[in-house]
Amino acid sequence: MESEYNVYAYEKNQVTLYAVQGESESRTEIFNIIEKSGVVISTSNANVTNKMLDLTGYTADLFAIYNQEMIASCQGNITNAAKGQVKFTLTADFMSVSGKLTCVIMLKKGSSNLRIVGITLDVQPVLIDSAKENTVKIYKNSAWSTGVQVYDNEEVYILGNTESLIFTLKNGDTDILQKTLTSSDYDEDTNAYILSLTSSETNVSVGTYYYNIKLRRADSELEPVIPKSEFIITEG
């Protein structure tokens, strides 16, 4: 999904981008960088227009700062240098936490270092956790991932080699998607099993679906981890 914004190189900006926690490579932000606003062309029928910053020879990077620490960065693609246009695709690091992140565009050319501020990334929280609220809300046609934790007597449960977690997405009583998580999906940093959906897997009609997650032990029936819960898909 692409969103486009006008930002000023030398004036104050108040731009807010939106994303959902756990997403990755699903949002592309296009910035048109204005060098000077309200330039008047000297004719009898003068038009007020913006002078765009010529990005010829520049490199562009986008940084995200959270709690005064830089947590994410990505390199931009200058798609139209003469019109000051640069494009960034947000990596998973940008959506690793929920909350409001401060973003900075850094433009470099030789010894020149220009920083564009006044940009906020508002990341909406979406976590699947058997000890927390289980409703999931994501955008249609967006790649998405999250961590799933299983608890046993208030301790995080680690799957054995023959065990797995089964995620099932339902439309009413009809199964429309199923994913299996095994020990290979375990992430030590988050102490969770990573559940990921591709953009094609979330390219379904907007609406409210339902999901559950169950634990499959060796030679035993499925045990509920997360009971039937809402899975809401909205327009991006």
N, C-alpha and C positions, 0 to 999 in steps of 0.2 A: 504494500500500500504506500502511495506517495502523497506527501503533503508539501505545500509550497508556501513560503513566507518571504516578506520583504523585511530586510534589516538594514540599519544605518551603520556605516563604518565609523562616523565621527559624531553621531548624535545618540541620544538615549533611546534604548529599545525596551519594549515591554511585550515580549513574545513568549507564549507558552506552548510547548509541545506535549503531546499525551502518549502514554504507552501503558502496557500492562506487565506486571511483574512476571518473569519467567519467559517472556518472548525472546526471540532471537532471529536476526536477519530478516524481519518481516516488515520493518518500517524504514522508509527512505524519506529523508527530509531534504527538501530543495530550498536553498536560500538565494535570493536575489539581493546582492549587496549594493546599497546606494551610497555613492560617494558624497553627493550633495543633493538635497531635496529642493524642489520648487525652482528649478532653473528656467528662466524665461527666455525663449527664443525671440530675438529682437526683430519682429515683423509687425506689421499693422494689426494682424490678427494673432497676437502672441499666444502661444500655448505654454502652459506651465507643465513642466515635465521633470523627471528626476534624472540626474546624471549618475550613471551606473559606474561602479568602480571597475576599471580595466584590470582583470586578473591575469593578464598575459605574463608569464614567467613566474607566477606565484605557486606555492604549494599551500594546501589547506588542511587543517586538522581540527577535529571537534573533540573537546574534552568535557568530562562530566565530573563535578565536584560534589561530594556528599559529606556532611559533618567536617568540612574543611580539609578533606582528603580527596585527591584525584583517584577515582575508582574506575574510569573507563576513558578510552580514546579510540578514534578511528580516523583514517585518512580519507579526505574528500576527493571527489572526482570533479574537476572543473569542466563543466559541460558546455559553457559558452563564456569564454574569457571576456569578450568585448561587452557583454551584457551583465557581467558580474555574477554569473550563475555558477553555483557549486552544489554538489549533491553528496549527501552522507547516508550510508546504510548503517543503522544502529546494530551493534553487536550485542550478544547476550549480557556483557558486563554492564551495559547501560540500564538493563532491566533487572539487575541482580538484587536490588533492594527496592522497597516501595517508599514513596515520599517525593518531595520536591528537590530535584537536583539542579545545581547551578551549572549552566553550560557556557563554554567559551569557544568561539571560532578563532583559531590562530592562523594568520596569513603570513607567509615568509617569502621574501624575495631578496636574495643577497643578504645585506646587513639589515634590511628592513624587517621589522617584526610588528605586525598590527594585530591587535586583539579586539574582538567584537563581543560585547557583553550585553546583559539585559535579556538573556535567554534562559528559560526555565523548562526543565523536563519533569512533568508531573506523572509519576509512575504509580498506577493504581495497584493496590495489593491483591494478589491472587495466590493463595497457598493451599495445598491439599495436605492435611495433617489429621490423623485419626483422633487427635486430642483437641482439635479446634473446629470452628465453623467450616462446614464442608461444601457450601455452595460455591460453584465456579462460574465466573463470568468472563468471557473472552470475545474477541472480535472475529467475525466471519473471515475465512481465508487468511488467517494469520498463523504462522508457525508459533508453537507454544510448548513450554516445558515447565515442570515443577518437580519438587522433591516429595516423595511419599515416605512417611515414617510409620513403622509398626511398633506398637508398645505391648510389652508383656510385664505385668506387675510394675507398671510405671517406668520400666527400663526399655530402651530402644532394642527391638528384636532384630537379630541378624539372620538372614535366610541361610539355610543349609544348601548344600550342592544340589539336592534333589527337590528343593522347595522353590516356589514362585509366587508372584503376585499377579492376579488377573484383573485388569481394568476392562470394564464393559460399559459402553455407551449405548443407551437405549432411546428409541423413539416410541413412547408408550411401552408396550410389551415386546417390541421388536428390537433385537440386537442390530445395531448399525456399525459398530466398531468394537474390536477387542484387541487389547495389547497385553503381552506377557512380559513381566519384569523378573529377572533372575539375579543371581549374585553378581553377574557381570555388569549390571546396571547400578551397582552400589557406588556412591560418591563419598569418599572418606572425609572430604572437607565439610560437607553439609550433613553427614551421617544419615543419608537418605538414599532412596532408590529413585533414579531420574526417569520420570514419565514424560515422553515427548510426543507431540502431535505435529504433523507436517501441515503446511498451508492447504494442501489438497485434501487432507483428512478433515479439516475444519471448513471446507467449502461446501457447506450444507445450508439448507434454508434457515433463515433467522427464526429463532424461537427458543422454547424451553425444552430441554431434553433431560434425561436422567442417567446417572451413572452409579456404579458401585465398584468397590475393590475388595477382592477376596484373597485369602491366603490358601494356597494349595500345598499341603504337607505330603510327604511320601506316604502312599497307601492310606490316605484318609480323605474325607470329604472336605469340600471347600468351607473355610471359616470366614465369616465377615470381618473385614477390617474397617471399611467405610460403608455404611448402609446406603440404601437408595437416597440419592441427593440430587439437587438441581444442577444442571449444566446448561447455562444460559449463553446463547450465541447472539451477538448483536451486530449491527452494521458498524464498520470501522469508520 
